[in-house]
Amino acid sequence: MYISKRFENYELSGCLNPIAAAYQNYISHGKEIFDLTLSNPTKANLSYPESEILQSLSNSRSLLYEPTPKGFYTAREAISLYYSSLGFSVSVDDIFLTSGTSEGYSYIIKLICNPGDEILIPAPSYPLLDFIASLELVNVVPYYLEEKENIWTFSTKNIMNSVSKKTKLLFFVQPNNPTGNILSYKEINDLLSFAEEYNLAIVIDEVFRDYLFLNKSPQLLFSEKIPIFTLNGISKTLALPQLKLSWIVCSCPKSIKKEFYEGLEIIADTYLSVNTPVQVALADLFRVKDLIQTQIQSRITQNLDFAITQFSNCSHIKSYLPQGGWYLVVKICDITIPEDELIIDLLNQTGVYVHPGSMFRFPGNNFYLILSLLPEENLFREGIQRIIEYFC
Ligand SMILES: Cc1ncc(COP(=O)(O)O)c(C=O)c1O
């Protein structure tokens, strides 16, 4: 008996990759670590309104099991109100709940793709897209974003080289993880025209939509010609990833809407994965949004300002300006040793742990580090100083 093709690109020997092994080895010695990969908000020393959160989860309605494939109306209504507060009109009927954004991606792939079909994914971007696609037996084809004046942009020229007869879906993440770029009006037009020309459905992941650095926020995309699925959830919006609640906002042309919604309901009904307590609690949970988001926004803004100012004094490090999200990308110039070796040496010499650019599919031979802006300010600052001492 052979294991499924889903795992053909996986390392199933149980061995850690060299960076993960070096990290385990480092922490096993109890040494001080400056972990600039931290992106789990529940471990970032934020102050959560604990009693409000726990109270909203203890509603007696949670004792009743009422399977609802699309998700409870009250929860979807709370999501619709969230969009109203951002200036967008989203009908409760166009929202489907999922248990996590990854599940949202999987639902859409199941709805639209056959095994062997292709999905266009931005590069650099969120590494989990590869895993989700392989578990759904579809192939990812990267299209490269372009670097323009410190910002990464969508390029029709690059995406043309990646599309084929097997392409069914076009993914985009905004603000992108990790480059932080948000689509401009021109990029939106280019993206929509491209998808219309090749008859592709678009999937936009907006989990970081509320964390912004400039006076620019992501547009919610609609089209009458092609399906657009927008993904979001409370893992970032409320910084509550452990509650596992996300959603898909669907915008479908009238001619296919009924069929697509029924298809999605069949998938959702098959798994019924979203738990009752979180659906019951969602409207109340949204009340803690501002309190949590204000703390995170202040933390990531301070960390970003500090890092950009410090790196500007070091000619070996170029930092990019994210428009949103929780990450900062920096390019290290004049480096010749292999990426893995450098990340491991940085850890062993300085105690600073960062992600390498290759994990996110950065283009070319350049050397990038990805820094999370979420760690506590003092730890973050010490980490940045140590990076500068190491490279400059
Ligand atoms: C771009 C992006 N999408 C989705 C997720 C995960 O969302 P969820 O926890 O809702 O599955 C992450 C997590 O970091 C992310 O970076």
The ligand as a Gaussian input file, in Angstrom:
#p B3LYP/6-31G(d) Opt

LIG

0 1
 C       -1.864000      35.309000       4.634000
 C       -2.413000      34.385000       5.676000
 N       -3.608000      33.785000       5.465000
 C       -4.130000      32.953000       6.382000
 C       -3.480000      32.700000       7.568000
 C       -4.064000      31.746000       8.560000
 O       -5.338000      32.056000       8.882000
 P       -6.208000      31.023000       9.765000
 O       -5.581000      30.958000      11.100000
 O       -7.539000      31.683000       9.767000
 O       -6.236000      29.733000       9.017000
 C       -2.248000      33.280000       7.822000
 C       -1.534000      32.995000       9.068000
 O       -0.512000      33.533000       9.381000
 C       -1.702000      34.149000       6.847000
 O       -0.504000      34.712000       7.032000

